[in-house]
Amino acid sequence: MSTLAASDFVPADLDCSKWANIEPYFADLLARSVSTPEEFERWLLDRSELDATLGEAGAVRYIAMTCDTASAEKKQAYLDFVEQVVPHISPASFELNKKQAELAKKFDLGERYFVINRDTIAAVELFREKNVPIQTELTKLDSEYDTICGAMTVEFEGEEKTLPQMGKYQESADRSVREAAWKAVAERRLKDAEAISGIFDQMVAKRHEMAKNAGFDNFVGYAFKAKGRFDYTPEHCFAFHEGIEKHVMPFVAKLDAERKKMLGVDKLRPWDLSVDPKGRSPLQPFNGGADLVAKTRRVFDRLSPELGRMFGSLGDGTNTNGAANGASLDLDSRKGKAPGGYQYMRDRSRKAFIFMNAAGLHRDVETMVHEAGHAFHSMYCVEEPLVHYRSAPIEFCEVASMSMELLTMPMWDEYYPNKEDADRARRKQLEGSIGLLPWIATIDAFQHWIYTNPTHSREERAAQWLALEERFGHQGHRVAWDGIEQHRPLIWQRQGHLFGSPFYYIEYGIAQLGALGLWLMSLEQGVDEALAAYKRSMSLGGSKPLPELFKAAGLPFDFGPDTVGRLVERVQAELDKLPA
């Protein structure tokens, strides 16, 4: 790391709501004379502080909007930043990238700067001025999607419920309740299906236009370069799909057959996939965000006192006002809150923020420890001077989060004092760690098809989705859709990544295999060894190429059929030790 003093280039109170306030700092960096390696390093640190400031300005506005999609003021503040500031930042950053690439050729700062130099050159090669307004339009379309989804509620059992809150009914032992809840949600989604399809149609067309503007045949090549996928290709993704089809689908088929038998039904229906197959009541791990945080703190204290302290620094879970006043948690589901969950690092203050829609379900436990893993990753490299290195490639960021889902399992008695419930939750986690992989393959393969066939019709899109479900889904011939066929071709609309983060999903598959590898390390070499590997690799941030990050964690960078098959076999062996 740099031995230079931290940058004070950008005032702490800089108002980033107007480009006129920001532009002088870009002008300074662009005009500044750089004559020595030391001056270049100072230039990089000052630029990093500017990037961190702007990153946090966008973060706090995005967090505010997603925590309160009903607020016209918060939405407008976000859109003003996206429409009035970001379009100026993109071309100005391009000019700095060009200068940075030239300076990197002139002054060799050593191996430490390999990744940032590689990424900067790629950004220079990719940038096109005419793509800036298209990117703004795409951001606005994603905000529109979030707003539509955030407003979705249903009347159920005499109360207005958000869709995340409806999730608990899918775990009801009463099949009629599950069916009624599933259909209520599906019908509500159907009301906005046309609008959401329209948004997606526009997104596909605009992304294809961006790719053509940048000299690519389609958005696939553009996305791979934009995401810095220097270490794997679409062919590696197809090998992952093959591994899922060969090794995971038999695993899923076995689970489906066992579920059908235990439920005692003639055929499985979509509302039969989340309920406990033995008819036990839904797991009830916590009551509200504050209780979730208190129990999760005890989990991390037991796993690692260091992680416990890090988690404790985030707050107590009672906050319901986004990131206002520096808060780091907003957890409980409520009307007007955007769907999903995320961890967002505020780069200037170097403080993590976790957003989720907790509704008292076991999946909320998984989300909590998952997003905490992202926060730990950010905290482990918080002292890194360059903001570029305070985040890693997504393929490794998700190792940080998914590992926590697995490594915390022995401590889940904090959520479930009853051993039967704790074992049931662990079985659910292990089955899900493999059972998620077909969905990842589906979403990834769907995107490859979407963007290599950008002029497809909605009918062709629906047909391709159904074909992928036959290949990778429960849905195939093992789950019956009689009478509800109209919903099945639209299931993809629930996956927000398709809208806001195109081609961001294979990362979960790569990372899940890495997380399973760390979990196996904890079983075979001890938890301390796995945690040491975790800390060692996470502390690197994004300062090393992806394969080296995996190596630092003691993991192979491989996600083909052989790796998939080995991990499926090992998970099955652990499942055999747990009560059904």
C-alpha positions as CSV (number, residue, x, y, z in Angstrom):
1,M,0.0,0.0,0.0
2,S,0.9,3.6,-0.4
3,T,3.2,5.2,2.2
4,L,1.8,8.7,1.3
5,A,-0.5,10.5,3.7
6,A,-4.3,10.1,3.2
7,S,-5.8,12.4,0.6
8,D,-7.6,15.6,1.7
9,F,-8.1,16.6,-1.9
10,V,-12.0,16.7,-1.6
11,P,-13.7,18.7,1.2
12,A,-15.7,16.5,3.5
13,D,-18.8,18.7,3.0
14,L,-18.7,18.9,-0.8
15,D,-22.3,19.3,-2.1
16,C,-22.5,16.6,-4.9
17,S,-26.0,17.5,-6.0
18,K,-24.7,19.9,-8.6
19,W,-22.1,19.2,-11.3
20,A,-20.8,22.7,-11.0
21,N,-19.5,21.9,-7.5
22,I,-17.8,18.7,-8.6
23,E,-16.3,19.8,-11.9
24,P,-13.3,21.8,-10.5
25,Y,-11.9,18.6,-8.9
26,F,-12.0,16.8,-12.2
27,A,-10.4,19.8,-13.9
28,D,-7.6,19.9,-11.3
29,L,-6.7,16.3,-11.8
30,L,-6.8,16.6,-15.6
31,A,-4.6,19.7,-15.7
32,R,-2.2,18.7,-12.9
33,S,1.4,18.1,-13.9
34,V,2.7,14.7,-13.0
35,S,6.5,14.4,-13.2
36,T,7.6,11.6,-10.9
37,P,6.3,8.2,-9.7
38,E,5.5,9.8,-6.3
39,E,3.4,12.5,-7.9
40,F,1.6,9.9,-9.9
41,E,0.8,8.0,-6.8
42,R,-0.5,11.1,-5.1
43,W,-2.6,11.8,-8.2
44,L,-4.1,8.3,-7.9
45,L,-4.9,8.8,-4.2
46,D,-6.6,12.1,-4.9
47,R,-8.6,10.7,-7.7
48,S,-9.6,7.8,-5.5
49,E,-10.9,10.2,-2.9
50,L,-13.0,12.0,-5.5
51,D,-14.4,8.7,-6.8
52,A,-15.2,7.6,-3.2
53,T,-17.0,10.9,-2.6
54,L,-19.1,10.6,-5.7
55,G,-19.7,6.9,-5.1
56,E,-21.1,7.7,-1.6
57,A,-23.2,10.5,-3.0
58,G,-24.9,8.0,-5.3
59,A,-25.1,5.4,-2.6
60,V,-27.0,7.5,0.0
61,R,-29.5,8.6,-2.6
62,Y,-30.1,5.1,-3.9
63,I,-30.5,3.8,-0.3
64,A,-33.0,6.5,0.6
65,M,-35.0,5.8,-2.5
66,T,-35.1,2.0,-2.1
67,C,-36.0,2.4,1.6
68,D,-38.9,4.6,0.7
69,T,-40.1,4.2,-2.9
70,A,-43.3,6.1,-2.1
71,S,-41.4,9.3,-1.4
72,A,-41.4,11.5,-4.4
73,E,-38.8,13.7,-2.8
74,K,-36.3,10.8,-2.3
75,K,-36.9,9.4,-5.8
76,Q,-36.4,12.9,-7.3
77,A,-33.2,13.4,-5.4
78,Y,-31.9,10.1,-6.8
79,L,-33.1,10.8,-10.3
80,D,-31.6,14.4,-10.2
81,F,-28.3,12.9,-9.4
82,V,-28.6,10.2,-12.1
83,E,-29.8,12.7,-14.7
84,Q,-28.0,15.9,-13.8
85,V,-24.7,14.7,-12.3
86,V,-23.8,11.2,-13.5
87,P,-23.9,12.1,-17.2
88,H,-21.2,14.7,-16.6
89,I,-19.2,12.3,-14.4
90,S,-18.9,9.6,-17.1
91,P,-17.1,11.6,-19.8
92,A,-15.0,13.4,-17.2
93,S,-14.0,10.1,-15.7
94,F,-13.1,8.9,-19.3
95,E,-10.7,11.8,-19.7
96,L,-9.1,10.9,-16.3
97,N,-8.9,7.3,-17.4
98,K,-7.0,8.3,-20.5
99,K,-4.6,10.3,-18.5
100,Q,-4.2,7.6,-15.9
101,A,-3.5,5.0,-18.6
102,E,-0.8,7.2,-20.2
103,L,0.8,7.9,-16.8
104,A,0.8,4.2,-16.0
105,K,2.9,3.6,-19.1
106,K,5.3,6.4,-18.2
107,F,5.7,5.6,-14.5
108,D,5.9,1.9,-13.4
109,L,4.6,1.7,-9.8
110,G,5.0,-2.0,-9.6
111,E,2.9,-5.1,-9.5
112,R,0.5,-3.6,-6.9
113,Y,-1.0,-1.5,-9.7
114,F,-1.5,-4.2,-12.3
115,V,-5.2,-4.7,-11.7
116,I,-6.1,-1.0,-11.6
117,N,-4.0,-0.4,-14.8
118,R,-5.7,-3.3,-16.6
119,D,-9.2,-2.1,-15.5
120,T,-8.5,1.5,-16.5
121,I,-7.3,0.5,-20.0
122,A,-10.5,-1.6,-20.5
123,A,-12.6,1.3,-19.4
124,V,-10.9,3.6,-21.9
125,E,-11.4,1.1,-24.7
126,L,-15.1,0.7,-23.8
127,F,-16.2,4.3,-23.3
128,R,-18.4,6.0,-25.9
129,E,-19.8,9.5,-25.3
130,K,-23.1,8.5,-27.0
131,N,-23.6,5.7,-24.5
132,V,-23.8,8.2,-21.6
133,P,-27.4,9.2,-22.1
134,I,-28.4,5.6,-22.8
135,Q,-26.9,4.5,-19.4
136,T,-29.0,7.3,-17.8
137,E,-32.1,6.0,-19.4
138,L,-31.3,2.5,-18.3
139,T,-30.9,3.7,-14.7
140,K,-34.3,5.5,-14.8
141,L,-35.9,2.4,-16.2
142,D,-34.5,0.3,-13.4
143,S,-35.8,2.8,-10.9
144,E,-39.2,2.5,-12.5
145,Y,-39.1,-1.3,-12.1
146,D,-38.2,-0.9,-8.4
147,T,-41.1,1.5,-7.9
148,I,-43.6,-0.8,-9.5
149,C,-42.3,-3.8,-7.4
150,G,-42.2,-1.7,-4.2
151,A,-45.8,-0.7,-4.6
152,M,-47.1,-4.3,-4.9
153,T,-49.2,-5.4,-2.0
154,V,-52.1,-7.9,-1.6
155,E,-55.1,-8.2,0.7
156,F,-54.7,-11.5,2.5
157,E,-56.5,-12.7,5.7
158,G,-58.0,-9.3,6.1
159,E,-54.7,-7.4,6.0
160,E,-52.6,-5.6,3.4
161,K,-49.3,-7.5,2.9
162,T,-46.2,-6.7,1.0
163,L,-45.0,-9.5,-1.3
164,P,-42.0,-10.4,1.0
165,Q,-44.4,-10.7,3.9
166,M,-46.5,-13.2,1.9
167,G,-43.5,-15.5,1.8
168,K,-44.3,-17.0,5.2
169,Y,-47.6,-18.4,3.8
170,Q,-45.6,-20.6,1.4
171,E,-44.3,-22.4,4.5
172,S,-47.8,-23.0,5.9
173,A,-48.7,-26.7,6.6
174,D,-52.1,-26.0,5.2
175,R,-51.9,-26.6,1.5
176,S,-55.0,-24.5,0.8
177,V,-53.4,-21.5,2.5
178,R,-50.3,-22.0,0.5
179,E,-52.2,-22.2,-2.8
180,A,-54.3,-19.1,-2.0
181,A,-51.2,-17.1,-1.0
182,W,-49.3,-18.2,-4.1
183,K,-52.2,-17.3,-6.4
184,A,-52.7,-14.0,-4.7
185,V,-49.1,-13.0,-5.3
186,A,-49.1,-14.4,-8.8
187,E,-52.2,-12.5,-9.7
188,R,-50.9,-9.3,-8.3
189,R,-47.7,-9.6,-10.3
190,L,-49.7,-10.3,-13.4
191,K,-51.3,-6.9,-13.1
192,D,-48.0,-5.3,-13.7
193,A,-46.5,-7.9,-16.1
194,E,-47.2,-5.9,-19.2
195,A,-45.5,-2.8,-17.8
196,I,-42.5,-4.8,-16.6
197,S,-42.2,-6.5,-20.0
198,G,-42.3,-3.1,-21.6
199,I,-39.4,-1.9,-19.3
200,F,-37.4,-5.0,-20.1
201,D,-38.0,-4.6,-23.9
202,Q,-36.6,-1.1,-23.7
203,M,-33.6,-2.3,-21.6
204,V,-32.6,-5.0,-24.1
205,A,-32.8,-2.6,-27.0
206,K,-30.8,0.0,-25.3
207,R,-28.1,-2.4,-24.1
208,H,-27.8,-3.8,-27.6
209,E,-27.4,-0.2,-28.9
210,M,-24.7,0.5,-26.4
211,A,-22.8,-2.6,-27.4
212,K,-23.0,-1.8,-31.1
213,N,-21.8,1.8,-30.3
214,A,-18.7,0.3,-28.6
215,G,-17.9,-2.0,-31.5
216,F,-19.4,-5.3,-30.2
217,D,-21.7,-7.6,-32.1
218,N,-24.0,-7.8,-29.1
219,F,-24.2,-7.0,-25.4
220,V,-22.6,-10.3,-24.3
221,G,-19.1,-9.2,-25.3
222,Y,-19.7,-5.7,-24.0
223,A,-21.0,-7.0,-20.6
224,F,-18.0,-9.3,-20.1
225,K,-15.5,-6.5,-20.7
226,A,-17.5,-4.0,-18.7
227,K,-17.6,-6.4,-15.7
228,G,-13.9,-7.1,-16.0
229,R,-14.3,-10.7,-16.8
230,F,-10.7,-11.1,-17.9
231,D,-10.3,-14.6,-16.4
232,Y,-13.2,-16.5,-18.0
233,T,-15.4,-16.5,-21.1
234,P,-18.9,-17.5,-22.1
235,E,-17.6,-21.0,-22.8
236,H,-16.7,-21.3,-19.2
237,C,-20.3,-20.3,-18.3
238,F,-21.6,-23.0,-20.7
239,A,-19.4,-25.6,-18.9
240,F,-21.0,-24.5,-15.7
241,H,-24.4,-25.1,-17.2
242,E,-23.3,-28.5,-18.3
243,G,-22.1,-29.3,-14.8
244,I,-25.4,-28.3,-13.3
245,E,-27.4,-30.4,-15.8
246,K,-25.2,-33.4,-15.3
247,H,-24.6,-33.4,-11.5
248,V,-27.2,-31.1,-9.9
249,M,-30.4,-32.0,-11.7
250,P,-30.3,-35.6,-10.4
251,F,-29.8,-34.2,-6.9
252,V,-32.8,-31.9,-7.3
253,A,-34.9,-34.7,-8.8
254,K,-34.1,-36.9,-5.8
255,L,-35.2,-34.1,-3.4
256,D,-38.4,-33.5,-5.4
257,A,-39.3,-37.2,-5.3
258,E,-38.7,-37.3,-1.5
259,R,-40.8,-34.1,-1.1
260,K,-43.7,-35.5,-3.1
261,K,-43.7,-38.8,-1.1
262,M,-43.5,-37.0,2.3
263,L,-46.2,-34.6,1.4
264,G,-48.4,-37.4,0.2
265,V,-49.5,-35.6,-3.0
266,D,-50.2,-37.0,-6.5
267,K,-48.1,-34.2,-8.0
268,L,-46.1,-31.3,-6.8
269,R,-47.5,-27.8,-7.4
270,P,-45.5,-24.5,-7.2
271,W,-46.8,-23.8,-3.7
272,D,-45.4,-27.1,-2.5
273,L,-41.7,-26.2,-2.9
274,S,-41.1,-24.2,0.3
275,V,-43.2,-25.9,2.9
276,D,-41.6,-28.4,5.3
277,P,-42.4,-31.8,3.7
278,K,-43.1,-33.3,7.0
279,G,-45.9,-30.8,7.6
280,R,-44.1,-29.0,10.5
281,S,-44.9,-25.4,11.1
282,P,-42.7,-22.7,9.5
283,L,-39.5,-22.0,11.2
284,Q,-39.7,-18.9,13.4
285,P,-36.2,-17.7,13.9
286,F,-36.8,-14.2,15.1
287,N,-39.5,-11.5,15.7
288,G,-38.5,-8.3,14.0
289,G,-35.3,-6.7,12.9
290,A,-33.9,-6.0,16.4
291,D,-34.4,-9.6,17.5
292,L,-32.7,-10.8,14.3
293,V,-29.7,-8.5,14.9
294,A,-29.4,-9.6,18.6
295,K,-29.4,-13.3,17.7
296,T,-27.1,-12.8,14.7
297,R,-24.6,-10.9,17.0
298,R,-24.5,-13.9,19.3
299,V,-23.9,-16.2,16.3
300,F,-20.9,-14.2,15.1
301,D,-19.6,-13.8,18.6
302,R,-19.4,-17.6,18.8
303,L,-18.0,-18.1,15.3
304,S,-15.3,-15.4,15.7
305,P,-15.1,-12.6,18.3
306,E,-13.6,-10.4,15.6
307,L,-16.6,-10.9,13.3
308,G,-18.9,-10.4,16.3
309,R,-17.4,-7.0,17.0
310,M,-17.6,-6.1,13.3
311,F,-21.2,-7.0,13.1
312,G,-22.0,-5.2,16.4
313,S,-20.7,-2.0,14.9
314,L,-23.5,-1.9,12.4
315,G,-26.4,-1.2,14.8
316,D,-29.2,-2.8,16.7
317,G,-31.7,-3.3,13.8
318,T,-34.4,-0.8,15.0
319,N,-33.7,1.8,12.3
320,T,-36.5,2.2,9.7
321,N,-35.2,5.4,8.0
322,G,-32.6,4.2,5.5
323,A,-29.1,5.6,5.9
324,A,-30.2,8.8,7.6
325,N,-27.9,9.9,10.4
326,G,-25.3,7.4,9.3
327,A,-27.4,4.3,10.1
328,S,-26.1,1.0,8.8
329,L,-29.1,-1.3,8.9
330,D,-32.7,-1.1,7.6
331,L,-34.1,-4.6,7.9
332,D,-37.9,-4.9,8.3
333,S,-40.2,-5.3,5.3
334,R,-42.8,-2.5,4.9
335,K,-45.0,-1.0,2.2
336,G,-43.1,1.2,-0.1
337,K,-39.8,-0.5,0.4
338,A,-38.1,-1.8,-2.8
339,P,-37.8,-5.6,-3.0
340,G,-34.7,-7.7,-2.2
341,G,-31.7,-7.2,-0.1
342,Y,-28.2,-5.7,-0.6
343,Q,-25.1,-4.4,1.2
344,Y,-23.9,-1.0,-0.1
345,M,-20.5,0.4,1.0
346,R,-20.5,4.2,1.5
347,D,-17.0,4.7,0.1
348,R,-16.1,8.1,1.5
349,S,-17.2,7.4,5.1
350,R,-16.2,3.8,4.6
351,K,-19.4,2.5,6.3
352,A,-21.4,-0.5,5.2
353,F,-25.2,-0.4,4.9
354,I,-27.4,-3.5,4.8
355,F,-30.9,-3.3,3.3
356,M,-33.4,-6.2,3.5
357,N,-37.0,-7.1,3.8
358,A,-37.2,-9.2,6.9
359,A,-40.5,-10.9,7.5
360,G,-39.6,-13.5,10.2
361,L,-38.6,-16.3,7.8
362,H,-35.6,-18.6,7.8
363,R,-34.6,-17.1,4.4
364,D,-34.2,-13.8,6.3
365,V,-31.6,-15.4,8.5
366,E,-29.8,-16.5,5.3
367,T,-30.0,-13.0,3.9
368,M,-28.8,-11.4,7.2
369,V,-25.6,-13.5,7.5
370,H,-25.1,-13.3,3.7
371,E,-25.2,-9.5,3.7
372,A,-23.1,-9.4,6.9
373,G,-20.5,-11.3,4.9
374,H,-20.4,-8.6,2.3
375,A,-20.0,-6.0,5.1
376,F,-17.1,-8.0,6.6
377,H,-15.4,-8.1,3.2
378,S,-15.7,-4.3,3.1
379,M,-14.5,-3.9,6.6
380,Y,-11.5,-6.1,6.1
381,C,-10.2,-3.9,3.3
382,V,-11.4,-0.6,4.7
383,E,-7.9,0.7,5.3
384,E,-7.0,0.3,1.6
385,P,-6.1,3.8,0.2
386,L,-7.5,3.2,-3.3
387,V,-11.2,2.9,-3.5
388,H,-10.8,0.8,-6.6
389,Y,-9.2,-1.9,-4.5
390,R,-11.8,-1.7,-1.7
391,S,-14.1,-3.9,-3.7
392,A,-13.4,-7.2,-5.4
393,P,-14.8,-8.8,-8.5
394,I,-18.4,-9.9,-7.8
395,E,-17.4,-13.6,-8.2
396,F,-15.3,-13.2,-5.1
397,C,-17.5,-10.7,-3.2
398,E,-20.2,-13.4,-3.2
399,V,-17.7,-15.9,-1.7
400,A,-17.5,-13.5,1.3
401,S,-21.2,-13.6,1.8
402,M,-22.2,-17.2,0.9
403,S,-19.4,-18.5,3.1
404,M,-21.1,-16.9,6.1
405,E,-24.3,-18.8,5.4
406,L,-22.4,-22.1,5.7
407,L,-19.9,-21.3,8.4
408,T,-22.5,-20.0,10.8
409,M,-24.6,-23.2,10.6
410,P,-23.2,-24.8,13.8
411,M,-24.4,-21.6,15.7
412,W,-27.9,-21.6,14.4
413,D,-29.2,-22.8,17.8
414,E,-29.2,-19.1,18.6
415,Y,-32.2,-18.8,16.2
416,Y,-33.5,-22.3,17.0
417,P,-33.0,-23.5,20.6
418,N,-34.9,-26.7,19.6
419,K,-32.3,-29.1,18.0
420,E,-34.9,-30.5,15.6
421,D,-35.5,-27.0,14.3
422,A,-31.8,-26.2,14.1
423,D,-31.1,-29.4,12.2
424,R,-34.0,-28.7,9.9
425,A,-32.6,-25.2,9.1
426,R,-29.1,-26.7,8.4
427,R,-30.6,-29.3,6.1
428,K,-32.5,-26.5,4.3
429,Q,-29.3,-24.5,3.9
430,L,-27.3,-27.4,2.5
431,E,-30.0,-28.4,0.2
432,G,-30.4,-24.8,-0.9
433,S,-26.6,-24.4,-1.5
434,I,-26.9,-26.9,-4.2
435,G,-30.5,-26.4,-5.1
436,L,-29.8,-22.7,-6.0
437,L,-27.4,-23.6,-8.7
438,P,-30.0,-24.6,-11.3
439,W,-31.7,-21.2,-10.9
440,I,-28.4,-19.5,-11.4
441,A,-27.8,-21.5,-14.5
442,T,-31.3,-20.7,-15.7
443,I,-30.8,-16.9,-15.3
444,D,-27.4,-17.0,-16.8
445,A,-28.4,-19.1,-19.8
446,F,-31.5,-16.9,-20.2
447,Q,-29.3,-13.7,-20.4
448,H,-26.9,-15.3,-22.9
449,W,-29.9,-16.1,-25.1
450,I,-31.6,-12.7,-24.6
451,Y,-28.6,-10.7,-25.6
452,T,-27.5,-12.9,-28.5
453,N,-31.0,-12.6,-29.8
454,P,-31.8,-9.0,-29.0
455,T,-34.7,-8.6,-31.5
456,H,-36.6,-11.5,-30.1
457,S,-40.4,-11.3,-29.6
458,R,-42.1,-11.7,-26.3
459,E,-43.4,-15.0,-27.5
460,E,-39.9,-16.2,-28.3
461,R,-38.7,-15.0,-24.9
462,A,-41.4,-17.0,-23.2
463,A,-40.6,-20.1,-25.1
464,Q,-37.0,-19.8,-24.3
465,W,-37.7,-19.4,-20.6
466,L,-39.9,-22.5,-20.6
467,A,-37.2,-24.5,-22.4
468,L,-34.7,-23.5,-19.8
469,E,-37.1,-24.5,-17.0
470,E,-37.4,-27.9,-18.6
471,R,-33.6,-28.2,-18.5
472,F,-32.9,-26.7,-15.1
473,G,-36.1,-26.2,-13.1
474,H,-38.2,-28.0,-10.6
475,Q,-40.9,-26.8,-12.9
476,G,-40.2,-29.2,-15.7
477,H,-42.2,-32.4,-15.7
478,R,-42.0,-32.7,-11.9
479,V,-44.2,-29.8,-11.0
480,A,-47.7,-29.3,-12.4
481,W,-48.9,-26.0,-13.6
482,D,-52.4,-27.0,-14.6
483,G,-54.8,-24.1,-14.5
484,I,-52.0,-21.5,-13.8
485,E,-50.1,-21.8,-17.0
486,Q,-50.3,-18.0,-17.7
487,H,-47.9,-17.3,-14.8
488,R,-45.1,-19.7,-15.7
489,P,-43.6,-17.8,-18.7
490,L,-43.3,-14.6,-16.5
491,I,-41.5,-16.0,-13.5
492,W,-38.3,-14.4,-14.7
493,Q,-39.7,-10.9,-14.0
494,R,-39.1,-11.5,-10.3
495,Q,-35.4,-11.6,-10.7
496,G,-34.3,-8.0,-10.2
497,H,-30.8,-8.6,-11.5
498,L,-32.2,-9.0,-15.0
499,F,-33.2,-5.4,-14.9
500,G,-30.7,-3.5,-12.8
501,S,-27.6,-5.7,-13.1
502,P,-27.5,-7.4,-16.5
503,F,-25.3,-10.5,-16.7
504,Y,-24.8,-10.3,-12.9
505,Y,-25.8,-13.9,-11.8
506,I,-23.2,-16.4,-12.9
507,E,-21.1,-14.8,-10.2
508,Y,-23.4,-16.4,-7.6
509,G,-22.7,-19.8,-9.1
510,I,-18.9,-19.3,-9.2
511,A,-19.0,-18.0,-5.6
512,Q,-21.3,-20.7,-4.3
513,L,-18.7,-23.3,-5.3
514,G,-16.0,-21.2,-3.6
515,A,-18.1,-20.8,-0.5
516,L,-18.7,-24.6,-0.4
517,G,-15.0,-25.0,-0.7
518,L,-14.3,-22.9,2.4
519,W,-17.0,-24.7,4.3
520,L,-15.4,-28.0,3.4
521,M,-12.1,-26.6,4.6
522,S,-13.7,-25.8,8.0
523,L,-14.9,-29.5,8.2
524,E,-11.6,-31.0,7.1
525,Q,-9.0,-28.6,8.5
526,G,-10.9,-26.8,11.2
527,V,-13.0,-23.6,11.5
528,D,-9.9,-21.5,12.5
529,E,-8.1,-22.5,9.3
530,A,-11.2,-21.6,7.2
531,L,-11.6,-18.2,9.0
532,A,-7.9,-17.4,8.5
533,A,-8.2,-18.2,4.8
534,Y,-11.4,-16.0,4.7
535,K,-9.7,-13.0,6.4
536,R,-6.5,-13.4,4.3
537,S,-8.3,-13.4,1.0
538,M,-11.0,-10.8,1.9
539,S,-8.3,-8.4,3.1
540,L,-6.9,-8.2,-0.4
541,G,-10.1,-6.5,-1.6
542,G,-9.8,-6.2,-5.4
543,S,-6.0,-5.7,-5.5
544,K,-5.3,-9.1,-7.2
545,P,-6.7,-10.9,-10.2
546,L,-9.7,-13.2,-9.6
547,P,-7.8,-16.5,-9.7
548,E,-5.3,-15.1,-7.2
549,L,-8.1,-14.1,-4.8
550,F,-9.4,-17.7,-4.9
551,K,-5.8,-19.0,-4.4
552,A,-5.4,-16.8,-1.3
553,A,-8.5,-18.5,0.1
554,G,-7.0,-21.9,-0.7
555,L,-9.6,-22.5,-3.4
556,P,-9.3,-23.5,-7.1
557,F,-10.7,-21.1,-9.6
558,D,-12.8,-23.7,-11.4
559,F,-16.5,-24.0,-12.0
560,G,-16.8,-26.7,-14.5
561,P,-18.5,-30.1,-14.3
562,D,-15.7,-31.8,-12.3
563,T,-15.8,-29.2,-9.5
564,V,-19.6,-29.2,-9.5
565,G,-19.8,-33.0,-9.2
566,R,-17.2,-33.2,-6.4
567,L,-19.0,-30.6,-4.3
568,V,-22.5,-32.1,-4.9
569,E,-21.2,-35.5,-3.7
570,R,-19.7,-33.9,-0.6
571,V,-22.9,-32.0,0.3
572,Q,-24.9,-35.2,-0.1
573,A,-22.6,-37.0,2.3
574,E,-23.2,-34.3,4.9
575,L,-26.9,-34.3,4.3
576,D,-26.9,-38.1,5.0
577,K,-25.7,-37.3,8.5
578,L,-28.7,-35.0,9.3
579,P,-32.2,-36.2,10.2
580,A,-34.6,-35.9,7.3
